[in-house]
Structures are given as structure tokens and as C-alpha cells.
Amino acid sequence: RPIPHPQARVLEEGRGLVRPIALSKLEACEENVWCHAYGLKGKIDATVRVNDQDQAMNVLAPLELKTGQLTTAIAHRAQTLLYT
């Protein structure tokens, strides 16, 4: 069973709780996604299964990987914000 790293945390929307998490399984890579309602399409870098310490949370989540230099480009920020 994956053990959460001490610095790997997730913030629960609306509740303000921060819990340690672990990525337990890679489900898909470079997955194509379309949202007809908003007219958006793209690729999710990775779809991962996320668990918390006591296994109460077991969800699929998108993981967007950013490499290279730190950037404040609005396009990069918008891409990651769309997943929330």
C-alpha cells in the first residue's frame, strides 16, 4: 500500500482541510479529453489514482506535469486551473 510522502498534501475545497496523499497507480498517459459544453479539448499528462493515509479517499485525478523554468504565463496557469 502506498504511503503518503510528508510533503504531498491535498486541500479539500470548502472545508479547508489539508491531508497527506499518495499516488497509488498510474491509470493513463497523454489521455485525450473533450468538453463539448465549453468547447475545450486537450491532453491530460497523466491520470492517477490518489489515496490518503487511511484509504478513506480513493479517487482518479488528473496530473499535469510542468518542466523547465518557473513561468507565470497565463496559458500554463489556466491549463492547470481547468482541472479543479
Disulfide bonds with the S-S distance in Angstrom:
none
